[in-house]
Amino acid sequence: MDINDTNYFLKGLHLKIKKKKKMRFGRTSVLLVLLATTISVQSTKMIYETKLDELWMSIPSFSMTYEWENIEEIGEMESLEYLIDAMELDELVEFIDEEYDAATWLKSIKLEG
């Protein structure tokens, strides 16, 4: 073995060590960037959900009632007039199905033209 072979071997060994260090540094950098991105996305979601919860809690509580439900002395026809004015068509049909016989109800309505 001469000096050139030893120098060649040592240079090759140093190059392999440098290459391994660069690969380890690259992997570590990528993992750190992914970790930082994940943490920032998750914390942003948590902050957003917390803000939504705070906004929801700041809204005064209310109960959803129709105007005709608050009037104590109201007849059947007047309540139906309120329903027709205030409800969507599908809500009205659902209410009619639950509360009234449809044929009787249809006979009682007089359409004004």
Biopython code that builds the backbone (N, CA, C, O; Angstrom):
import numpy as np
from Bio.PDB.StructureBuilder import StructureBuilder

atoms = [
    (1, "MET", "N", (0.833, -1.186, 0.000)),
    (1, "MET", "CA", (0.000, 0.000, 0.000)),
    (1, "MET", "C", (0.870, 1.238, 0.000)),
    (1, "MET", "O", (1.805, 1.391, 0.786)),
    (2, "ASP", "N", (0.532, 2.064, -0.872)),
    (2, "ASP", "CA", (1.288, 3.311, -0.875)),
    (2, "ASP", "C", (0.389, 4.455, -0.420)),
    (2, "ASP", "O", (-0.793, 4.274, -0.130)),
    (3, "ILE", "N", (0.982, 5.611, -0.370)),
    (3, "ILE", "CA", (0.306, 6.809, 0.172)),
    (3, "ILE", "C", (-0.880, 7.218, -0.682)),
    (3, "ILE", "O", (-1.885, 7.684, -0.145)),
    (4, "ASN", "N", (-0.794, 7.060, -1.984)),
    (4, "ASN", "CA", (-1.895, 7.458, -2.880)),
    (4, "ASN", "C", (-3.139, 6.614, -2.627)),
    (4, "ASN", "O", (-4.262, 7.117, -2.625)),
    (5, "ASP", "N", (-2.910, 5.302, -2.412)),
    (5, "ASP", "CA", (-4.050, 4.437, -2.113)),
    (5, "ASP", "C", (-4.693, 4.822, -0.794)),
    (5, "ASP", "O", (-5.919, 4.804, -0.681)),
    (6, "THR", "N", (-3.906, 5.165, 0.192)),
    (6, "THR", "CA", (-4.426, 5.566, 1.494)),
    (6, "THR", "C", (-5.188, 6.879, 1.378)),
    (6, "THR", "O", (-6.280, 7.018, 1.929)),
    (7, "ASN", "N", (-4.609, 7.852, 0.656)),
    (7, "ASN", "CA", (-5.300, 9.140, 0.461)),
    (7, "ASN", "C", (-6.609, 8.951, -0.310)),
    (7, "ASN", "O", (-7.619, 9.575, 0.018)),
    (8, "TYR", "N", (-6.592, 8.109, -1.313)),
    (8, "TYR", "CA", (-7.790, 7.844, -2.097)),
    (8, "TYR", "C", (-8.878, 7.216, -1.217)),
    (8, "TYR", "O", (-10.050, 7.584, -1.297)),
    (9, "PHE", "N", (-8.459, 6.257, -0.372)),
    (9, "PHE", "CA", (-9.399, 5.602, 0.535)),
    (9, "PHE", "C", (-9.979, 6.599, 1.536)),
    (9, "PHE", "O", (-11.185, 6.595, 1.784)),
    (10, "LEU", "N", (-9.128, 7.456, 2.113)),
    (10, "LEU", "CA", (-9.582, 8.438, 3.106)),
    (10, "LEU", "C", (-10.511, 9.479, 2.465)),
    (10, "LEU", "O", (-11.510, 9.876, 3.065)),
    (11, "LYS", "N", (-10.178, 9.917, 1.251)),
    (11, "LYS", "CA", (-11.038, 10.888, 0.556)),
    (11, "LYS", "C", (-12.414, 10.278, 0.270)),
    (11, "LYS", "O", (-13.443, 10.933, 0.434)),
    (12, "GLY", "N", (-12.413, 9.027, -0.153)),
    (12, "GLY", "CA", (-13.687, 8.335, -0.403)),
    (12, "GLY", "C", (-14.500, 8.196, 0.870)),
    (12, "GLY", "O", (-15.719, 8.369, 0.868)),
    (13, "LEU", "N", (-13.809, 7.879, 1.960)),
    (13, "LEU", "CA", (-14.475, 7.754, 3.265)),
    (13, "LEU", "C", (-15.048, 9.086, 3.708)),
    (13, "LEU", "O", (-16.176, 9.131, 4.200)),
    (14, "HIS", "N", (-14.303, 10.178, 3.548)),
    (14, "HIS", "CA", (-14.789, 11.512, 3.915)),
    (14, "HIS", "C", (-15.989, 11.922, 3.053)),
    (14, "HIS", "O", (-16.937, 12.531, 3.550)),
    (15, "LEU", "N", (-15.942, 11.586, 1.765)),
    (15, "LEU", "CA", (-17.070, 11.900, 0.875)),
    (15, "LEU", "C", (-18.334, 11.151, 1.298)),
    (15, "LEU", "O", (-19.429, 11.714, 1.286)),
    (16, "LYS", "N", (-18.174, 9.863, 1.676)),
    (16, "LYS", "CA", (-19.325, 9.095, 2.138)),
    (16, "LYS", "C", (-19.900, 9.689, 3.422)),
    (16, "LYS", "O", (-21.119, 9.764, 3.577)),
    (17, "ILE", "N", (-19.035, 10.110, 4.342)),
    (17, "ILE", "CA", (-19.486, 10.711, 5.598)),
    (17, "ILE", "C", (-20.230, 12.014, 5.319)),
    (17, "ILE", "O", (-21.286, 12.260, 5.903)),
    (18, "LYS", "N", (-19.687, 12.858, 4.425)),
    (18, "LYS", "CA", (-20.347, 14.116, 4.077)),
    (18, "LYS", "C", (-21.706, 13.855, 3.431)),
    (18, "LYS", "O", (-22.689, 14.543, 3.708)),
    (19, "LYS", "N", (-21.735, 12.837, 2.557)),
    (19, "LYS", "CA", (-22.994, 12.504, 1.878)),
    (19, "LYS", "C", (-24.049, 12.054, 2.892)),
    (19, "LYS", "O", (-25.204, 12.471, 2.802)),
    (20, "LYS", "N", (-23.674, 11.225, 3.836)),
    (20, "LYS", "CA", (-24.600, 10.760, 4.873)),
    (20, "LYS", "C", (-25.086, 11.931, 5.723)),
    (20, "LYS", "O", (-26.267, 12.001, 6.063)),
    (21, "LYS", "N", (-24.175, 12.861, 6.072)),
    (21, "LYS", "CA", (-24.569, 14.027, 6.869)),
    (21, "LYS", "C", (-25.569, 14.890, 6.113)),
    (21, "LYS", "O", (-26.547, 15.363, 6.693)),
    (22, "LYS", "N", (-25.325, 15.101, 4.800)),
    (22, "LYS", "CA", (-26.253, 15.889, 3.982)),
    (22, "LYS", "C", (-27.623, 15.209, 3.913)),
    (22, "LYS", "O", (-28.652, 15.877, 4.005)),
    (23, "MET", "N", (-27.637, 13.886, 3.752)),
    (23, "MET", "CA", (-28.907, 13.167, 3.692)),
    (23, "MET", "C", (-29.652, 13.273, 5.025)),
    (23, "MET", "O", (-30.865, 13.480, 5.043)),
    (24, "ARG", "N", (-28.938, 13.134, 6.128)),
    (24, "ARG", "CA", (-29.551, 13.235, 7.449)),
    (24, "ARG", "C", (-30.087, 14.653, 7.678)),
    (24, "ARG", "O", (-31.178, 14.834, 8.219)),
    (25, "PHE", "N", (-29.304, 15.655, 7.258)),
    (25, "PHE", "CA", (-29.738, 17.046, 7.399)),
    (25, "PHE", "C", (-30.983, 17.309, 6.543)),
    (25, "PHE", "O", (-31.910, 17.990, 6.981)),
    (26, "GLY", "N", (-30.995, 16.770, 5.335)),
    (26, "GLY", "CA", (-32.154, 16.945, 4.444)),
    (26, "GLY", "C", (-33.409, 16.307, 5.028)),
    (26, "GLY", "O", (-34.476, 16.921, 5.031)),
    (27, "ARG", "N", (-33.285, 15.071, 5.524)),
    (27, "ARG", "CA", (-34.436, 14.394, 6.136)),
    (27, "ARG", "C", (-34.935, 15.151, 7.357)),
    (27, "ARG", "O", (-36.139, 15.328, 7.541)),
    (28, "THR", "N", (-34.006, 15.592, 8.183)),
    (28, "THR", "CA", (-34.378, 16.332, 9.389)),
    (28, "THR", "C", (-35.074, 17.633, 9.021)),
    (28, "THR", "O", (-36.066, 18.004, 9.648)),
    (29, "SER", "N", (-34.566, 18.324, 8.018)),
    (29, "SER", "CA", (-35.175, 19.588, 7.595)),
    (29, "SER", "C", (-36.594, 19.365, 7.080)),
    (29, "SER", "O", (-37.507, 20.112, 7.430)),
    (30, "VAL", "N", (-36.781, 18.346, 6.256)),
    (30, "VAL", "CA", (-38.103, 18.048, 5.709)),
    (30, "VAL", "C", (-39.071, 17.693, 6.840)),
    (30, "VAL", "O", (-40.207, 18.168, 6.864)),
    (31, "LEU", "N", (-38.621, 16.867, 7.766)),
    (31, "LEU", "CA", (-39.483, 16.499, 8.892)),
    (31, "LEU", "C", (-39.849, 17.714, 9.747)),
    (31, "LEU", "O", (-40.994, 17.847, 10.177)),
    (32, "LEU", "N", (-38.885, 18.593, 9.990)),
    (32, "LEU", "CA", (-39.179, 19.791, 10.777)),
    (32, "LEU", "C", (-40.166, 20.715, 10.070)),
    (32, "LEU", "O", (-41.046, 21.292, 10.709)),
    (33, "VAL", "N", (-40.023, 20.857, 8.756)),
    (33, "VAL", "CA", (-40.957, 21.688, 7.996)),
    (33, "VAL", "C", (-42.356, 21.079, 8.041)),
    (33, "VAL", "O", (-43.337, 21.798, 8.229)),
    (34, "LEU", "N", (-42.457, 19.755, 7.868)),
    (34, "LEU", "CA", (-43.759, 19.085, 7.956)),
    (34, "LEU", "C", (-44.378, 19.221, 9.345)),
    (34, "LEU", "O", (-45.581, 19.441, 9.479)),
    (35, "LEU", "N", (-43.552, 19.090, 10.363)),
    (35, "LEU", "CA", (-44.036, 19.231, 11.738)),
    (35, "LEU", "C", (-44.542, 20.649, 11.991)),
    (35, "LEU", "O", (-45.612, 20.837, 12.570)),
    (36, "ALA", "N", (-43.775, 21.642, 11.557)),
    (36, "ALA", "CA", (-44.184, 23.037, 11.743)),
    (36, "ALA", "C", (-45.469, 23.342, 10.978)),
    (36, "ALA", "O", (-46.341, 24.046, 11.487)),
    (37, "THR", "N", (-45.592, 22.816, 9.762)),
    (37, "THR", "CA", (-46.806, 23.025, 8.973)),
    (37, "THR", "C", (-48.009, 22.377, 9.645)),
    (37, "THR", "O", (-49.073, 22.990, 9.736)),
    (38, "THR", "N", (-47.852, 21.149, 10.113)),
    (38, "THR", "CA", (-48.944, 20.445, 10.785)),
    (38, "THR", "C", (-49.375, 21.186, 12.043)),
    (38, "THR", "O", (-50.570, 21.344, 12.295)),
    (39, "ILE", "N", (-48.415, 21.638, 12.827)),
    (39, "ILE", "CA", (-48.741, 22.364, 14.053)),
    (39, "ILE", "C", (-49.472, 23.656, 13.729)),
    (39, "ILE", "O", (-50.446, 23.994, 14.402)),
    (40, "SER", "N", (-49.026, 24.383, 12.715)),
    (40, "SER", "CA", (-49.685, 25.649, 12.390)),
    (40, "SER", "C", (-51.095, 25.423, 11.851)),
    (40, "SER", "O", (-52.002, 26.194, 12.166)),
    (41, "VAL", "N", (-51.294, 24.387, 11.050)),
    (41, "VAL", "CA", (-52.636, 24.101, 10.528)),
    (41, "VAL", "C", (-53.570, 23.701, 11.663)),
    (41, "VAL", "O", (-54.701, 24.180, 11.740)),
    (42, "GLN", "N", (-53.101, 22.829, 12.539)),
    (42, "GLN", "CA", (-53.943, 22.383, 13.647)),
    (42, "GLN", "C", (-54.267, 23.518, 14.605)),
    (42, "GLN", "O", (-55.399, 23.622, 15.078)),
    (43, "SER", "N", (-53.291, 24.368, 14.897)),
    (43, "SER", "CA", (-53.558, 25.485, 15.810)),
    (43, "SER", "C", (-54.506, 26.492, 15.165)),
    (43, "SER", "O", (-55.329, 27.095, 15.854)),
    (44, "THR", "N", (-54.397, 26.681, 13.847)),
    (44, "THR", "CA", (-55.326, 27.571, 13.150)),
    (44, "THR", "C", (-56.747, 27.029, 13.235)),
    (44, "THR", "O", (-57.686, 27.790, 13.464)),
    (45, "LYS", "N", (-56.915, 25.715, 13.053)),
    (45, "LYS", "CA", (-58.234, 25.100, 13.181)),
    (45, "LYS", "C", (-58.786, 25.277, 14.589)),
    (45, "LYS", "O", (-59.960, 25.604, 14.763)),
    (46, "MET", "N", (-57.943, 25.062, 15.587)),
    (46, "MET", "CA", (-58.398, 25.205, 16.973)),
    (46, "MET", "C", (-58.808, 26.641, 17.266)),
    (46, "MET", "O", (-59.826, 26.871, 17.918)),
    (47, "ILE", "N", (-58.035, 27.601, 16.795)),
    (47, "ILE", "CA", (-58.366, 29.006, 17.009)),
    (47, "ILE", "C", (-59.675, 29.344, 16.319)),
    (47, "ILE", "O", (-60.517, 30.034, 16.895)),
    (48, "TYR", "N", (-59.859, 28.871, 15.099)),
    (48, "TYR", "CA", (-61.082, 29.137, 14.345)),
    (48, "TYR", "C", (-62.301, 28.552, 15.069)),
    (48, "TYR", "O", (-63.326, 29.220, 15.204)),
    (49, "GLU", "N", (-62.183, 27.298, 15.535)),
    (49, "GLU", "CA", (-63.298, 26.665, 16.245)),
    (49, "GLU", "C", (-63.589, 27.386, 17.556)),
    (49, "GLU", "O", (-64.751, 27.527, 17.935)),
    (50, "THR", "N", (-62.555, 27.842, 18.251)),
    (50, "THR", "CA", (-62.759, 28.577, 19.489)),
    (50, "THR", "C", (-63.478, 29.887, 19.224)),
    (50, "THR", "O", (-64.386, 30.262, 19.965)),
    (51, "LYS", "N", (-63.076, 30.584, 18.169)),
    (51, "LYS", "CA", (-63.742, 31.841, 17.803)),
    (51, "LYS", "C", (-65.210, 31.589, 17.465)),
    (51, "LYS", "O", (-66.082, 32.351, 17.880)),
    (52, "LEU", "N", (-65.485, 30.520, 16.710)),
    (52, "LEU", "CA", (-66.871, 30.201, 16.375)),
    (52, "LEU", "C", (-67.691, 29.907, 17.626)),
    (52, "LEU", "O", (-68.831, 30.355, 17.750)),
    (53, "ASP", "N", (-67.101, 29.149, 18.557)),
    (53, "ASP", "CA", (-67.807, 28.849, 19.803)),
    (53, "ASP", "C", (-68.090, 30.117, 20.583)),
    (53, "ASP", "O", (-69.183, 30.279, 21.126)),
    (54, "GLU", "N", (-67.110, 31.028, 20.648)),
    (54, "GLU", "CA", (-67.312, 32.285, 21.364)),
    (54, "GLU", "C", (-68.403, 33.120, 20.707)),
    (54, "GLU", "O", (-69.240, 33.706, 21.394)),
    (55, "LEU", "N", (-68.394, 33.175, 19.378)),
    (55, "LEU", "CA", (-69.430, 33.918, 18.671)),
    (55, "LEU", "C", (-70.802, 33.301, 18.896)),
    (55, "LEU", "O", (-71.785, 34.015, 19.089)),
    (56, "TRP", "N", (-70.869, 31.975, 18.870)),
    (56, "TRP", "CA", (-72.143, 31.300, 19.072)),
    (56, "TRP", "C", (-72.672, 31.559, 20.470)),
    (56, "TRP", "O", (-73.871, 31.766, 20.654)),
    (57, "MET", "N", (-71.787, 31.549, 21.456)),
    (57, "MET", "CA", (-72.211, 31.784, 22.837)),
    (57, "MET", "C", (-72.609, 33.243, 23.062)),
    (57, "MET", "O", (-73.394, 33.539, 23.963)),
    (58, "SER", "N", (-72.074, 34.152, 22.250)),
    (58, "SER", "CA", (-72.394, 35.568, 22.447)),
    (58, "SER", "C", (-73.766, 35.927, 21.879)),
    (58, "SER", "O", (-74.314, 36.978, 22.211)),
    (59, "ILE", "N", (-74.322, 35.072, 21.034)),
    (59, "ILE", "CA", (-75.653, 35.330, 20.487)),
    (59, "ILE", "C", (-76.669, 35.059, 21.589)),
    (59, "ILE", "O", (-76.651, 33.997, 22.211)),
    (60, "PRO", "N", (-77.556, 36.022, 21.829)),
    (60, "PRO", "CA", (-78.558, 35.772, 22.867)),
    (60, "PRO", "C", (-79.445, 34.598, 22.479)),
    (60, "PRO", "O", (-79.786, 34.407, 21.312)),
    (61, "SER", "N", (-79.799, 33.835, 23.471)),
    (61, "SER", "CA", (-80.614, 32.661, 23.166)),
    (61, "SER", "C", (-82.012, 33.096, 22.736)),
    (61, "SER", "O", (-82.555, 34.089, 23.221)),
    (62, "PHE", "N", (-82.552, 32.351, 21.847)),
    (62, "PHE", "CA", (-83.883, 32.663, 21.348)),
    (62, "PHE", "C", (-84.602, 31.356, 21.076)),
    (62, "PHE", "O", (-83.987, 30.312, 20.858)),
    (63, "SER", "N", (-85.900, 31.447, 21.095)),
    (63, "SER", "CA", (-86.674, 30.270, 20.728)),
    (63, "SER", "C", (-87.383, 30.578, 19.420)),
    (63, "SER", "O", (-87.893, 31.680, 19.214)),
    (64, "MET", "N", (-87.404, 29.607, 18.559)),
    (64, "MET", "CA", (-88.003, 29.820, 17.260)),
    (64, "MET", "C", (-89.497, 29.563, 17.355)),
    (64, "MET", "O", (-89.939, 28.415, 17.403)),
    (65, "THR", "N", (-90.256, 30.623, 17.381)),
    (65, "THR", "CA", (-91.714, 30.489, 17.401)),
    (65, "THR", "C", (-92.285, 31.353, 16.304)),
    (65, "THR", "O", (-91.691, 32.350, 15.893)),
    (66, "TYR", "N", (-93.422, 30.959, 15.852)),
    (66, "TYR", "CA", (-94.125, 31.762, 14.863)),
    (66, "TYR", "C", (-94.976, 32.796, 15.576)),
    (66, "TYR", "O", (-95.332, 32.637, 16.744)),
    (67, "GLU", "N", (-95.292, 33.848, 14.856)),
    (67, "GLU", "CA", (-96.071, 34.946, 15.438)),
    (67, "GLU", "C", (-97.416, 34.456, 15.947)),
    (67, "GLU", "O", (-97.860, 34.883, 17.013)),
    (68, "TRP", "N", (-98.058, 33.590, 15.228)),
    (68, "TRP", "CA", (-99.384, 33.118, 15.613)),
    (68, "TRP", "C", (-99.355, 32.249, 16.855)),
    (68, "TRP", "O", (-100.387, 32.083, 17.505)),
    (69, "GLU", "N", (-98.189, 31.681, 17.210)),
    (69, "GLU", "CA", (-98.088, 30.867, 18.417)),
    (69, "GLU", "C", (-98.097, 31.726, 19.674)),
    (69, "GLU", "O", (-98.421, 31.236, 20.756)),
    (70, "ASN", "N", (-97.744, 32.998, 19.542)),
    (70, "ASN", "CA", (-97.698, 33.886, 20.694)),
    (70, "ASN", "C", (-99.048, 34.530, 21.004)),
    (70, "ASN", "O", (-99.219, 35.099, 22.082)),
    (71, "ILE", "N", (-99.989, 34.454, 20.101)),
    (71, "ILE", "CA", (-101.312, 35.030, 20.312)),
    (71, "ILE", "C", (-102.182, 33.965, 20.962)),
    (71, "ILE", "O", (-102.350, 32.868, 20.428)),
    (72, "GLU", "N", (-102.733, 34.304, 22.123)),
    (72, "GLU", "CA", (-103.484, 33.304, 22.877)),
    (72, "GLU", "C", (-104.860, 33.028, 22.283)),
    (72, "GLU", "O", (-105.252, 31.869, 22.151)),
    (73, "GLU", "N", (-105.585, 34.057, 21.928)),
    (73, "GLU", "CA", (-106.939, 33.872, 21.419)),
    (73, "GLU", "C", (-106.943, 34.004, 19.898)),
    (73, "GLU", "O", (-107.200, 35.075, 19.347)),
    (74, "ILE", "N", (-106.660, 32.914, 19.253)),
    (74, "ILE", "CA", (-106.623, 32.929, 17.802)),
    (74, "ILE", "C", (-107.393, 31.717, 17.296)),
    (74, "ILE", "O", (-107.266, 30.618, 17.836)),
    (75, "GLY", "N", (-108.168, 31.922, 16.285)),
    (75, "GLY", "CA", (-108.972, 30.838, 15.738)),
    (75, "GLY", "C", (-108.173, 29.993, 14.767)),
    (75, "GLY", "O", (-107.037, 30.312, 14.415)),
    (76, "GLU", "N", (-108.800, 28.904, 14.343)),
    (76, "GLU", "CA", (-108.137, 27.985, 13.437)),
    (76, "GLU", "C", (-107.830, 28.636, 12.093)),
    (76, "GLU", "O", (-106.733, 28.476, 11.558)),
    (77, "MET", "N", (-108.782, 29.358, 11.559)),
    (77, "MET", "CA", (-108.585, 29.990, 10.253)),
    (77, "MET", "C", (-107.504, 31.070, 10.317)),
    (77, "MET", "O", (-106.695, 31.206, 9.399)),
    (78, "GLU", "N", (-107.500, 31.838, 11.415)),
    (78, "GLU", "CA", (-106.469, 32.879, 11.559)),
    (78, "GLU", "C", (-105.084, 32.250, 11.681)),
    (78, "GLU", "O", (-104.109, 32.763, 11.131)),
    (79, "SER", "N", (-105.005, 31.143, 12.399)),
    (79, "SER", "CA", (-103.700, 30.480, 12.504)),
    (79, "SER", "C", (-103.257, 29.950, 11.150)),
    (79, "SER", "O", (-102.069, 29.992, 10.830)),
    (80, "LEU", "N", (-104.181, 29.457, 10.358)),
    (80, "LEU", "CA", (-103.831, 28.989, 9.022)),
    (80, "LEU", "C", (-103.391, 30.140, 8.131)),
    (80, "LEU", "O", (-102.485, 29.979, 7.312)),
    (81, "GLU", "N", (-104.027, 31.309, 8.283)),
    (81, "GLU", "CA", (-103.589, 32.479, 7.514)),
    (81, "GLU", "C", (-102.160, 32.856, 7.877)),
    (81, "GLU", "O", (-101.351, 33.158, 6.999)),
    (82, "TYR", "N", (-101.846, 32.839, 9.184)),
    (82, "TYR", "CA", (-100.469, 33.105, 9.603)),
    (82, "TYR", "C", (-99.519, 32.059, 9.022)),
    (82, "TYR", "O", (-98.426, 32.397, 8.565)),
    (83, "LEU", "N", (-99.927, 30.808, 9.039)),
    (83, "LEU", "CA", (-99.077, 29.746, 8.492)),
    (83, "LEU", "C", (-98.807, 29.965, 7.011)),
    (83, "LEU", "O", (-97.672, 29.837, 6.551)),
    (84, "ILE", "N", (-99.844, 30.292, 6.280)),
    (84, "ILE", "CA", (-99.683, 30.494, 4.843)),
    (84, "ILE", "C", (-98.730, 31.648, 4.578)),
    (84, "ILE", "O", (-97.920, 31.576, 3.653)),
    (85, "ASP", "N", (-98.811, 32.713, 5.373)),
    (85, "ASP", "CA", (-97.937, 33.865, 5.189)),
    (85, "ASP", "C", (-96.502, 33.585, 5.629)),
    (85, "ASP", "O", (-95.560, 34.047, 4.985)),
    (86, "ALA", "N", (-96.325, 32.843, 6.707)),
    (86, "ALA", "CA", (-95.008, 32.730, 7.328)),
    (86, "ALA", "C", (-94.228, 31.477, 6.943)),
    (86, "ALA", "O", (-92.999, 31.479, 7.013)),
    (87, "MET", "N", (-94.891, 30.435, 6.549)),
    (87, "MET", "CA", (-94.190, 29.165, 6.341)),
    (87, "MET", "C", (-93.859, 28.949, 4.870)),
    (87, "MET", "O", (-94.493, 29.495, 3.968)),
    (88, "GLU", "N", (-92.861, 28.147, 4.679)),
    (88, "GLU", "CA", (-92.542, 27.662, 3.347)),
    (88, "GLU", "C", (-93.593, 26.615, 2.976)),
    (88, "GLU", "O", (-94.301, 26.102, 3.842)),
    (89, "LEU", "N", (-93.685, 26.313, 1.719)),
    (89, "LEU", "CA", (-94.708, 25.386, 1.248)),
    (89, "LEU", "C", (-94.548, 24.000, 1.878)),
    (89, "LEU", "O", (-95.534, 23.390, 2.292)),
    (90, "ASP", "N", (-93.309, 23.501, 1.953)),
    (90, "ASP", "CA", (-93.125, 22.168, 2.521)),
    (90, "ASP", "C", (-93.443, 22.137, 4.006)),
    (90, "ASP", "O", (-93.954, 21.131, 4.499)),
    (91, "GLU", "N", (-93.153, 23.224, 4.744)),
    (91, "GLU", "CA", (-93.512, 23.303, 6.153)),
    (91, "GLU", "C", (-95.024, 23.316, 6.323)),
    (91, "GLU", "O", (-95.557, 22.686, 7.236)),
    (92, "LEU", "N", (-95.714, 24.033, 5.446)),
    (92, "LEU", "CA", (-97.167, 24.124, 5.506)),
    (92, "LEU", "C", (-97.802, 22.766, 5.247)),
    (92, "LEU", "O", (-98.728, 22.365, 5.951)),
    (93, "VAL", "N", (-97.311, 22.067, 4.248)),
    (93, "VAL", "CA", (-97.852, 20.737, 3.935)),
    (93, "VAL", "C", (-97.609, 19.784, 5.093)),
    (93, "VAL", "O", (-98.488, 18.996, 5.445)),
    (94, "GLU", "N", (-96.424, 19.848, 5.687)),
    (94, "GLU", "CA", (-96.107, 18.993, 6.828)),
    (94, "GLU", "C", (-97.024, 19.301, 8.008)),
    (94, "GLU", "O", (-97.509, 18.387, 8.675)),
    (95, "PHE", "N", (-97.258, 20.575, 8.264)),
    (95, "PHE", "CA", (-98.143, 20.980, 9.358)),
    (95, "PHE", "C", (-99.559, 20.493, 9.108)),
    (95, "PHE", "O", (-100.226, 19.995, 10.015)),
    (96, "ILE", "N", (-100.007, 20.641, 7.879)),
    (96, "ILE", "CA", (-101.373, 20.214, 7.537)),
    (96, "ILE", "C", (-101.504, 18.711, 7.727)),
    (96, "ILE", "O", (-102.508, 18.235, 8.256)),
    (97, "ASP", "N", (-100.508, 17.973, 7.305)),
    (97, "ASP", "CA", (-100.556, 16.518, 7.450)),
    (97, "ASP", "C", (-100.614, 16.110, 8.913)),
    (97, "ASP", "O", (-101.293, 15.143, 9.260)),
    (98, "GLU", "N", (-99.906, 16.837, 9.777)),
    (98, "GLU", "CA", (-99.871, 16.493, 11.190)),
    (98, "GLU", "C", (-101.131, 16.936, 11.931)),
    (98, "GLU", "O", (-101.635, 16.204, 12.782)),
    (99, "GLU", "N", (-101.638, 18.113, 11.619)),
    (99, "GLU", "CA", (-102.691, 18.715, 12.424)),
    (99, "GLU", "C", (-104.104, 18.542, 11.881)),
    (99, "GLU", "O", (-105.054, 18.436, 12.656)),
    (100, "TYR", "N", (-104.249, 18.512, 10.603)),
    (100, "TYR", "CA", (-105.592, 18.549, 10.019)),
    (100, "TYR", "C", (-105.775, 17.444, 8.996)),
    (100, "TYR", "O", (-104.819, 16.929, 8.416)),
    (101, "ASP", "N", (-107.005, 17.108, 8.802)),
    (101, "ASP", "CA", (-107.353, 16.228, 7.689)),
    (101, "ASP", "C", (-107.281, 17.090, 6.430)),
    (101, "ASP", "O", (-107.940, 18.126, 6.356)),
    (102, "ALA", "N", (-106.494, 16.678, 5.447)),
    (102, "ALA", "CA", (-106.233, 17.509, 4.279)),
    (102, "ALA", "C", (-107.502, 17.848, 3.515)),
    (102, "ALA", "O", (-107.663, 18.981, 3.063)),
    (103, "ALA", "N", (-108.401, 16.892, 3.363)),
    (103, "ALA", "CA", (-109.626, 17.155, 2.611)),
    (103, "ALA", "C", (-110.483, 18.205, 3.322)),
    (103, "ALA", "O", (-111.011, 19.105, 2.668)),
    (104, "THR", "N", (-110.628, 18.110, 4.622)),
    (104, "THR", "CA", (-111.404, 19.081, 5.389)),
    (104, "THR", "C", (-110.762, 20.458, 5.296)),
    (104, "THR", "O", (-111.450, 21.468, 5.149)),
    (105, "TRP", "N", (-109.463, 20.484, 5.381)),
    (105, "TRP", "CA", (-108.753, 21.758, 5.333)),
    (105, "TRP", "C", (-108.929, 22.420, 3.973)),
    (105, "TRP", "O", (-109.186, 23.621, 3.891)),
    (106, "LEU", "N", (-108.789, 21.637, 2.907)),
    (106, "LEU", "CA", (-108.926, 22.208, 1.562)),
    (106, "LEU", "C", (-110.339, 22.731, 1.322)),
    (106, "LEU", "O", (-110.512, 23.740, 0.639)),
    (107, "LYS", "N", (-111.351, 22.063, 1.872)),
    (107, "LYS", "CA", (-112.718, 22.529, 1.708)),
    (107, "LYS", "C", (-112.961, 23.839, 2.451)),
    (107, "LYS", "O", (-113.774, 24.663, 2.032)),
    (108, "SER", "N", (-112.244, 24.021, 3.560)),
    (108, "SER", "CA", (-112.487, 25.220, 4.378)),
    (108, "SER", "C", (-111.810, 26.475, 3.841)),
    (108, "SER", "O", (-112.167, 27.584, 4.240)),
    (109, "ILE", "N", (-110.840, 26.322, 2.944)),
    (109, "ILE", "CA", (-110.134, 27.492, 2.414)),
    (109, "ILE", "C", (-110.941, 28.100, 1.272)),
    (109, "ILE", "O", (-111.399, 27.401, 0.368)),
    (110, "LYS", "N", (-111.101, 29.401, 1.337)),
    (110, "LYS", "CA", (-111.752, 30.114, 0.228)),
    (110, "LYS", "C", (-110.682, 30.974, -0.418)),
    (110, "LYS", "O", (-110.160, 31.897, 0.207)),
    (111, "LEU", "N", (-110.361, 30.681, -1.641)),
    (111, "LEU", "CA", (-109.326, 31.457, -2.327)),
    (111, "LEU", "C", (-109.929, 32.747, -2.847)),
    (111, "LEU", "O", (-110.975, 32.748, -3.496)),
    (112, "GLU", "N", (-109.255, 33.836, -2.553)),
    (112, "GLU", "CA", (-109.713, 35.125, -3.039)),
    (112, "GLU", "C", (-108.991, 35.436, -4.338)),
    (112, "GLU", "O", (-107.785, 35.211, -4.440)),
    (113, "GLY", "N", (-109.710, 35.955, -5.340)),
    (113, "GLY", "CA", (-109.091, 36.146, -6.627)),
    (113, "GLY", "C", (-109.022, 37.553, -7.077)),
    (113, "GLY", "O", (-108.511, 37.829, -8.163)),
]
sb = StructureBuilder()
sb.init_structure("model")
sb.init_model(0)
sb.init_chain("A")
sb.init_seg("    ")
for serial, (resi, resn, name, xyz) in enumerate(atoms, 1):
    if name == "N":
        sb.init_residue(resn, " ", resi, " ")
    sb.init_atom(name, np.array(xyz, "f"), 0.0, 1.0, " ", f" {name:<3s}", serial, name[0])
structure = sb.get_structure()
